[in-house]
Amino acid sequence: MSIVTSDKPFLERVKESEQDKFMQASVAKAQDAQWDKREASRHELGNWPQWRDLGEQIRQHVIKYLPDYLEEFSDNVEKRGGHVYFAKTDKEAAAYITNLAKKKQAKKIVKSKSMVTTEINLDKDLLKIPGTQLMETDLAEFILQEDDWAEPTHIVFPALAKNRDQVKTIFDKLGYEGDNDPEHLARFAREYLRRYFLQADFGITGCNFAIADSGLINLVTNEGNADLTMAIPKTQVVVMGMERIVPSLKEAETLDNMLSRSAVGQKLTSYCYFSGKQVDGEADGPEDFHVVIVDNGRSNALGTPFEPVLQCIRCGACLN
């Protein structure tokens, strides 16, 4: 996620969390609710162990042939007119994106949810560019950003520890004049972010899965913010870990089915988006499309007991 992490000692943070009864109750309630939703959606799908085995086989296969699929994906992105940059380190990745934003004279940058951009400390570098504004567009991350970049509570539900009164107080600073009704708060955020979207000239997203045989990017959200981040700005940057590859749409469909059920207990998220550089006949999409593929130590895990870590699809089920 694109949220800064605390520099406080771990034990000090533990002690603070022990005193936060609302956060404890909120996390426990959400964990129970998500477990129940996940179990229901798993049973609805049927044969869940076989689905999980299939997903594992897909991930293992990709990791085994990772250089081949990365090359195929890169070639297909470039065939569509896009650009691919392989970053060995976090600093290389952040520098490429920051320099591109400077070159494009970006004034308003929009970002959708992305854990790898936090990994490379991208936000800190972008915020140093004079005259440039940066906006997180996932609702939960928007809340945390406006709360002085508060820390996330969960990888799927970053603002889980915030109650409606706290959110209202945060939004009051932005001109909100309503009550603490969640629907009213969400409507305000939607309208606020929509105005920003329409002025954005530089978009940054993460990547759920990169499709090797087409050069497309697969993103799934429940808010539609990733769609707008990719559709409106003229310049688009996708930041992805090198392991986020699948051979084709067929494998992406399988993993999307498992991701949505494991993460939020749904058959499919509200928005399942495939995108690349705008081509003739398409109504929207970026004119300048870049994919930054981040290694940052991942290749060191290949062929070691830590290699299975690269199979993770970021569903957050292990936290529930």
N, C-alpha and C positions, 0 to 999 in steps of 0.2 A: 504494500500500500504506500501511497505517496504521503506518508506522515512521518515527521521526525520522531525519533525514539528518545527516551529519557537518558540523561547522562548521570542520573542518581545511582548510587550503589544498589545492587539487587536487593539486599536485605532491608534497606530503607524503603524501597518500593513495596516489598512484601508487607512491612509493618503498616504502611499507609493503606494498603488494600484491605488489611484485616480490620481497619476502622471504618471502611466504607460499606456499610450494611446494605445500602441500596444497590450498589454494584454487585455484591455477592448474591442478593436475591434475584436481581435482573439476569445475571449470567446463569444461575441455576434454573430459573424458570425457562429461559430461552433454550438451554441445553435439553431440558425435558421435552419441551414442545417440538424442537427440531428432531429429537430422537423418535418421537411418536410419528411425525410427518414422514420422516425418512423410512421408518419401518412400513408404514402404510403404502408408500409409493413403491417400495421394493416388492412387497407382496403383490401389488397390482401388476407390476411388470412380469413377475413370475420368474422362476429359475435364476434367482439372484446370484447364487454361487457361480453358475455357469457364465453369467454376464461379467462378473468380477474377474473370473479366470480369463475370459476373452479380452477384457480391458488390459489385464496384466500382460497377456501375450502380445498385444499390440504395442504396449510401451516397451517391453523387452526387445521385440523385433526392431523397433525404431532405434533404440539405443545401440543395439548390435551393429546396425548399418548406418549409424548417425552421419558419418562423413558423406556417404553417398546421398542420403536424403537432403542434407544441408546444401550440397552442390546442386541437386535437382531443383530444390526450392529457389535457390539464388538465381539459377538460370531462368526460371520461369517468371520470377519477379522482374528481372531485367528485360525479358521478352515483352512484358506488358508496359515497359517504359519506366519502371521503378529503379531504385538504387538500393544496394545492399552493402552494409558495412559490418565486418566481423571485428568485434572488440575483444581483445584478449583480457583486458582488465576493466574494472569499474570506472577508473579515471579516463580511459580511452573512450568508453561509451558516452560518459557525461560530456566530455570535451567535444565529441563529434556533434552531439545534439545542440549544445550551447553555441558552438560556432555556427551551426546552421541557422539557429534562431537569430543570431547577430547578422549573418549574411542576408537573411530575409527581412531584416529590420522588423521583427515581430513585435507587435504592440500588445496584443491580447492573446494569451496562450490558454487553451483549454485542455484539461487532462481527464481521462477516465481512469477508473480504478486499475492500479498496476503495482504489484509488489516489487517487480524488478527495478522500477524507477526509484524506489526507496533504497533498494540494495546498492544502487550506484550513486545515491545522494544527489539525484538530479535536481530536485526542487531548489536546494540551496544554491546551486550554480545558476539556475535560471533567474532566481530572484535578485541576483547580483547585477543583471543586465540593466543598465539605466533606461528608464522609460518603458519597461516591460511589466505587464501585469500577468499574474498566473492564477488560474481558477481551477480548483478541484470540482468536478461536476457530478460525481456520485453523491447522493444526498447525505449519507453518513459522513463521508470524508469532507464534504462542504461544511457540515456542522462543526467538525473537528478543526478544520482550517480556520473558520471564523472564531473559534474558541482558542485562539493563539496557538494553533497547531497542537492541540491536545493529543494524547496518545490513544491509539486504538485499543479496544478491548478484545476483539475477535477478528480473525481474518475475513470472515464472511459478513459479520455485523459489526463494523468498526465502532459505531457510536452506541453500542448496546448499553453502556453504563450511564447514558444521559437520559434524564426523565423529561417529560414535556415542559415542565416549568423552566428547566435549565435551557432547553432548546429555545423557548420563547425569549428568555433573557438574551441569548446570543443573537436571535433574529431582531430583537428590539434595536440593537445597535445598527442594524442595516435599514431601519425605517419601518419595521413591522409594527402595526397598530392593532392587531387582533388579540384574540384570547389564546389559551393554551390547547385548543382542540387540535389533535394531530392532523386532521384533514385540512384545516385552515393553515397550519404551519407548513404542510407539504405543498399546498397551493402557492403560498408565498414564495417558497424556495423554487418551485417550478417556474414561476413568472420571473423571478430575479435572475435565475440561471439562463432562461430563454433569451432575455435581452442581451446577456453577455455572449451567448452562443452566436447570435446573429452578427456580432461585431468581431468575432474571433478570426484571426488570420493564420493561426498556427495550432495544429492539433496533435496531441500525444496520447497514444493508447498503449495498453499492454497487448497480450495475445493469449487467448485460450489455446488455440491450436493453429499452426501454420501448415497449409496444405501443399505438400511437396509437388504433386503432379500438375498443379494449376498456378501456384504462386499466390494464392489467395490467403487472407487472414480470417480466422473464425473467432468471433467475439460473442459472448452471451451475457446479457444483462436483464434486469427486471425493470429498469427505469428508462431505457432508450438513450441514455446519455452517451454511450460509446458510439451509437449510430450517428448522432449529431456531431460528435467530435471528429468522426471520419468523413461526414458528408459535407459539412459547411466550410471549414478552413481550406484555403488554397494549398497549404503545405501540410502534409501528414507524416508523422513519424510513429512507427510501431517499434516498441522496445520489447524484446523477447529473450528468454533464456534459450540457449542452444538446443535444449532438450525438448522444446515445445513443438516438435514436428510430428505430423502423421502422414502416411503415404498418400491418402486420397480422401475425398468426401465420405466415402463409406466408413472408414475408421473414425473420422471426426463425428459422424452421426452416432456411432456406438458410444464414444466417450462423452459426447454431449448428453446423451440419455442418462449415463451414469453420473455425470457431474451435477446435473440439475436435481436429480433425485437425492444424491448424497449431500449436496450443499444446502438445499432449501426444501426438499421433499416435494418437488414439482415434476410433472411429466417432462416439461421443457420450460425454460425461462421465457419471459414475455417476448424478448427480442433475441433472435439468433441470426447473426449478421455475418455475411461474407463480403470482404471488400479488398480492393487493390486500387491501383491508379485508375482514374477515370479514362475510359476509352470511348471511341466514337459510338454514339447511340445511347449513352448513359446520361441521365439527367443531372446527376450530382456526383460528388467524389472529388478527391484532391487532384490538382494539376501537377503537383510535385510530391512524389511518394517515396518515402525512405523506410527501410527496415534495418534496425540495429540489432544484431545478433550477439548476445553477451555470453562469453565464456566465464570469466571471473572465477576460475577454480573448478568449474564443472568437469572439464576434461581430465583433471587430476583424479576424479572419482571413478573414471572408466577403468574397468578391469580390477577394481578393488572391492572389498566387502561393503563399501559405501555406494556402489553403483545403483542399487535399488532406490536410493533417494531420488534419483533422476526420473523415476516412474511417477512421482507425485503429480496429481492433476489439480491441486489446490482447492479441494472440495470442503475442507475444514471438518470432515466427519470425525476425524481422530480427536478433535477438541470437544466433541459433544458426547 
